[in-house]
Amino acid sequence: MNSPAKLKIAVSPKDHFQGPDSAPLTVVEYGDYQCPYCGRAYPIVKRLQKTLGKKMKFVFRNFPLSEIHEDALNAAKIAEAAALQGKFWEMHDALYENQQDLEEESLLGYGNELGLDAEKLDEDSAQPEIEERISVDFEGGVRSGVNGTPTFFVNGIRYDGDWSYGPFLTALEELLAN
C-alpha cells in the first residue's frame, strides 16, 4: 500500500496565507487561476474558511499549468505583483471570480479595480523575482507529488479525498477530533 504524498516544502512566512499560525489545520492548495476545477474549489475553500474560522490556516501556492491554460502564468504573475502592493488575496479572489477573462488587458483592469498602481503592477509582473517565486511554488509542488490542480495538502499530507464541501469539511472535522 502506498503511503500518502507529503508536502516537501514546509509552510513558511513567505507563503500567502490566511488564518492564524496557531490553527490546528493547515490546508495548502496548489492552484492554477485558469483551471476550471480550481474555479469550482474556490468558493468551497471560502466556505470552509468561514465554517472553520480560526481552526484553519489556508495557504495558496502557484501551480500554473501553462501548457493547457495559456493565461495561467500571467494570472499568477499579476497576483504576485499585487502581493508587492499588499493585495495578493484581493487579486487572488478577483482572478477566480473573473476566471473566464484572464487576458493581459483584463488582469491590469482588475488591478485598477483594486486601487493598485497600474504601472507598478505591470512592471512588477515582468520582474524575474516574480517568475522565480512562481517557479519555486511549482517545483515544490512537483516534488510533493502534485500532478494536477487543485491539489490539497492538509497538515502536510496530500488530501486525495472528495474536495466538495461536505466530504472535505467532514475530513477536516475528523482531523480536528483526533
Backbone hydrogen bonds, N-H to C=O, Kabsch-Sander energy under -0.5 kcal/mol:
donor,donor_aa,acceptor,acceptor_aa,energy
7,L,156,G,-2.7
10,A,8,K,-0.7
15,D,12,S,-1.9
16,H,60,F,-0.7
17,F,15,D,-0.6
18,Q,58,F,-2.4
23,A,20,P,-1.6
25,L,55,K,-1.7
27,V,25,L,-0.5
27,V,57,K,-3.0
28,V,26,T,-0.6
28,V,153,F,-2.8
29,E,59,V,-2.9
30,Y,151,T,-2.8
31,G,29,E,-0.7
31,G,61,R,-2.6
35,C,32,D,-1.3
39,G,35,C,-2.0
40,R,36,P,-1.6
41,A,37,Y,-2.1
42,Y,38,C,-1.9
44,I,40,R,-0.7
45,V,41,A,-2.8
46,K,42,Y,-2.2
47,R,43,P,-2.2
48,L,44,I,-2.6
49,Q,45,V,-2.7
50,K,46,K,-2.1
51,T,47,R,-2.7
52,L,48,L,-3.1
53,G,49,Q,-2.1
55,K,52,L,-2.3
56,M,53,G,-1.7
57,K,25,L,-2.8
58,F,18,Q,-3.3
59,V,27,V,-3.0
60,F,16,H,-2.0
61,R,29,E,-3.0
63,F,31,G,-2.9
66,S,64,P,-1.5
68,I,65,L,-1.4
69,H,65,L,-2.4
70,E,68,I,-0.5
72,A,69,H,-1.4
73,L,69,H,-0.5
75,A,71,D,-2.2
76,A,72,A,-2.4
77,K,73,L,-2.6
78,I,74,N,-2.3
79,A,75,A,-2.1
80,E,76,A,-2.3
81,A,77,K,-2.5
82,A,78,I,-2.4
83,A,79,A,-1.6
84,L,80,E,-1.0
85,Q,82,A,-1.4
86,G,83,A,-1.9
87,K,82,A,-2.5
91,M,87,K,-2.1
92,H,88,F,-3.2
93,D,89,W,-2.4
94,A,90,E,-2.2
95,L,91,M,-2.8
96,Y,92,H,-2.0
97,E,93,D,-2.6
98,N,94,A,-1.1
99,Q,96,Y,-1.0
101,D,98,N,-2.6
106,S,103,E,-0.6
107,L,103,E,-2.1
108,L,104,E,-1.8
109,G,105,E,-1.6
110,Y,106,S,-2.2
111,G,107,L,-1.5
112,N,108,L,-2.0
113,E,109,G,-2.3
114,L,110,Y,-1.5
115,G,112,N,-1.8
116,L,111,G,-2.8
118,A,116,L,-0.9
121,L,117,D,-2.8
122,D,118,A,-2.5
123,E,119,E,-2.6
124,D,120,K,-3.5
125,S,121,L,-2.1
126,A,122,D,-0.6
126,A,123,E,-1.1
127,Q,124,D,-1.8
130,I,127,Q,-0.8
131,E,127,Q,-1.5
132,E,128,P,-2.5
133,R,129,E,-2.3
134,I,130,I,-2.1
135,S,131,E,-2.4
136,V,132,E,-2.6
137,D,133,R,-2.3
138,F,134,I,-2.8
139,E,135,S,-3.1
140,G,136,V,-2.4
141,G,137,D,-2.1
142,V,138,F,-2.5
143,R,139,E,-2.7
144,S,140,G,-1.2
145,G,142,V,-1.6
146,V,141,G,-3.0
151,T,30,Y,-1.6
152,F,159,Y,-0.6
153,F,28,V,-2.3
154,V,157,I,-3.0
155,N,26,T,-2.9
155,N,153,F,-0.5
157,I,154,V,-1.7
158,R,5,A,-3.4
159,Y,152,F,-3.0
160,D,158,R,-0.8
168,F,164,S,-2.4
169,L,165,Y,-2.9
170,T,166,G,-2.5
171,A,167,P,-2.3
172,L,168,F,-2.4
173,E,169,L,-2.9
174,E,170,T,-2.3
175,L,171,A,-1.8
176,L,172,L,-2.1
177,A,173,E,-2.0
178,N,174,E,-1.2
